[in-house]
Amino acid sequence: MTKQNSENIHITILQGSPSHGWNSDTMLEAFLNGVDSIERGIIYSKYLTSEMECGHHCFMNRRGAEEHEDELAQLFTDIESSEGLIVSSPTYNFAVPGGLKNIIDRLSTSISLDYQKINWAGQPTGKLGHLRNFYLVSGGTPRFAQKLLFVFFPPMWLTVVFMYFGVKKSSSIYGGNLRGSHLAKEDQKLLKKCHKAGIKYAKQLIKENR
């Protein structure tokens, strides 16, 4: 999906959970309901990362998508033409699932870094400064513990990685203690928070791009 006209705002969405319809997907749905309540001119490109044809990141595929990776190639195109990028993910052993991590690795050498421009630290500079990012992360660890150990959890990791890619505008929500019978769909406080964040995110995109 690409922009249809100059009035549309384009958001690319990476759904990182291999278990579709569970906590991080529920948070994403509430967030997008908030976005849609503000602006009908926002269009989405959604990608289920666990179902994408995406070979393991390696030296041979560092330049971009290979011939058989059509959906990955479209993802790269969508990110380059988007104003927003939303990532939803569960927490797996303090990190994101392997499929999502691999796609982010593929992004790094394909479209996210400029290897012709080296910064003061000797690293390539980021190329994704046009994006406003938002990260929705679910996990079984209570929120108070996540706050104490925030550097080990996906919201901080995602923020740092995409800052390296040049993104300067990002926010996140961590939905904690989601395990057993306590699911996101039953946590009205969390869903309301995601909905409100979606409204704020949409307003920011509109302000920055119209």
N, C-alpha and C positions, 0 to 999 in steps of 0.2 A: 504494500500500500504506500503511495506517495501523495504529496500534496496535490489537491485538485485545483485549487486556486489560491491567490495570495491572502484570502481571508481566513483560510484554514490554519490552525496550529496543529502540528504533528507531534505525537508522543509515541515513542517506541517502548514496548513493555517486555521485559524478560521475566517469565514465570519460572523460577528455579526449582520448584518442588517436583520430585518424581511421583508424589502421591497427590494427584489432582483432586481439587475440591476440599482440601484440608485447610489447616490454619492460615498459612501465608496467603493462599488463594482467597480465603474468606476476608482477610484484611484488605487484600487488593480490591476485591469487589466493593467493599464499603468505601474505600478511598475513591474509586472511580465513580461511584454513585454521587459522591461529593463533587467531583469534577463536573459530571454531567448536569448537576443541579444549577451550575453557574453558566455554562457556555456550551452551546450545541455546535459550535464551529470547530471543536477539537476532535481530531480523528486519531485513531489508534492503529498501531501495528503490534500484534501480540505474538510472542514466540514462546512455545513450551520447550524449554531447553533440553529436557530429558528425551524428547522425541526428535530432535534435530539431527540430521546427518552432519557430524562434525568430528573429523579425525583428531586424534591427540596432537596437541601443539608440539611441533618439533621444527628443526632447522629447515626441513624440506618444504613445509607449508607456511613458512613465516611471512610470505609476501601477500597472502590473501586466501580466499576460498578456492578450492580445487574444482575441476570441471563437474564432478558429481555432487558438489555441495551447493546446490541451487538456493536452498533456504538460507544458508549461512551468507551467501553472496547478497541476497536480498536484505538480510539483517544489517550488513555493513552499509548498504545503500540507504536504508531507512535511518540508521543512526546519524549518518552524515547529513541527512536532510531534515532531521527532527529539531524541534526546540526543546523537547523534554525526553528524559529517559527514566523509567520507573523499573526498579528491580524488586521483586518479591521472592523471599526465600525462607525456608526453615533453617534452623541451626543444626548442623551435623558435626558433633565433636568440636564445638567452638568455631566452626567454619561453615562455608556454604557447600552444598552438594557438589560432587565432582564434575557433573555435566556443566553446571553453571560456571564453575571455576575454569574449566577448559575453554569455554566460549570467551570468557574474559581474557584468558591468555592469548587466544587467537586474535582478539581485538587489538591487543597491545602492539603487535608487530604489523598488523594489516592497515589499520586506519587511525589508531589512537596516538601514535608517537611519530614525531618528525626527526628522523635520524640524521638529517642534514643540518639541524640546528641543535647545538649542544649547549647546555646550561653551565652555570658556574661549578656544578658538582660533577661535570663530565658526563651527564646523562642526556638523552634525547628529550626534547620539549614536547609537551602535550598539545594535541590538536582538537580537543573536544570542548573548548571554551564556550561554544555556542549552546551547550546543554544546561538545563536546570534539572538536576537529578533528585530522585526521592527513593529511599530504601525502606521496604516493609519487611520486617524480619520476625518470625515466630520462634519460640523456644520453650523448653521445659524449665529452664532456670528462672527463678523468681526475678522480677525486675530489680529489686534492691541489690541482689548479688551481681546482676549484669552491670549495674552502675559502678559497683566496686571494682569489677574486673573488665571494664568496658574495652580495654585495648585488646582483649582476647576474643571479642565477639564480632560477628559479621557486620553490624552497622558501622563500627569504627574501621574495620578492614576495608569495606566497600568504599567508605568515604576517602580513605587514604589512597587506595588504588586509583579511583577516578580523579582525585586531585592530581596524582601523577600524570594522568591522561589529559590534564588541563582543565577539568571541570572545577569551577570556583563557586558554584551555587548548588548546595545540596542540603538535604535534611533527611531525617529518618525517624521511624517509630519501631520500637522493640516491644512485641507482645510476649510477655513472660508467663511462666507457670502454666503453660498450655500442655497438659498431659493428662492421661487417664480420662476421667469424665469431664474435665474442665477444658472445653474446646472454645476456639475463637467465636464460633457461631452463637455461643451461649454467654459470651462476655460482652454485654451491652455497653459497658463503659469503654472498652477497647474499640468496639465498632464505631461508637460515637466519636471517639478521638480520631480514628482513621477517616471518617466522613468529614469532620471539620478540617482535617489536614488536607484532604482533597480539594475542598472549597478554597482554602488559602493558596494551595499550589496552583489551581486554575487561575485565580486572580493575579498571581505573580507572573504567570506565563503571558496572560493577556496584557498586563502592564508593560512587560519587557518586549513584546513582539507586535504590538499594534499602536 
